Amino acid sequence: MAILVDENTRVIVQGITGFQGSFQTKRMLDYGTKIVGGVSPGKGGQEVYGVPVFNTMEEAMVTDPNTSIIYVPARFAYDAILEALDAGIGFVVCVTEGVPLYEEMKLSWIVRDYNAMLLGPNCPGVISPGKSKVGLLPDRCFIPGDVGVVSRSGTLTYQVAENMTKAGIGQSTVVGIGGDPIPGLTFVDVLQMFEEDKETKRVVLIGEIGGNAEEVASEYIKEMSKPVYAFLAGRTAPRGKRMGHAGAIIEGFSGTAESKTEALEKAGVRVAKTLEELIDLLKED
């Protein structure tokens, strides 16, 4: 088992004829991901690396997909996600950066109405090592194992996973939820999946300053039976300083590394001060 993606995942790439869409399609195909089709309006009938291209998601459903990944510019991402949901796709991954906050707010409610799941926007995607990759995560960083990873930071996702891999610690599934203020899947959503996944024995949470996602997650972690480890980025950032991600800004005394560390430790999480210490903690148990 794994969560979100596995050998049975059948993917449609929306925006497949664009530079990023075609480039990442090739990389996902090389990894073994089952890309069954692509969508680009006006490009129907073409092929990209042997993958058939359709004009609409409705037409692409003849390939029996269950997942879609969005590689379109920000101004088109909202409509692309809605088109996937309307077509009946149950899991949508949106890597596009710069989707307006108001549209993210609407999507957070709309996805629930469809009883579907949205990962992102502005996320690196998800990988179940050795099974399937839906996103732009670099393959060499991951090996199969029993540790689930969930992260707000794309780059730290790769770095932590690569450190784990070099230490011989494999991953069941690695999920980048993205650093925007209103993500689709949240820490709690993914933690619940890891808790129920028989293949996952332990979980690593990679958080960062700003917002209250880690504090909310800590309340759920209190109910988990599996050990959770954490690393928080931005520990030395001054208050009021935005650190790249839209959600990574400290307001007053909330959202600080100190408040997040305290909440996580009260929930029984072992919080590492450095990436090296995180690997040491995983090796200890």
Disulfide bonds with the S-S distance in Angstrom:
none
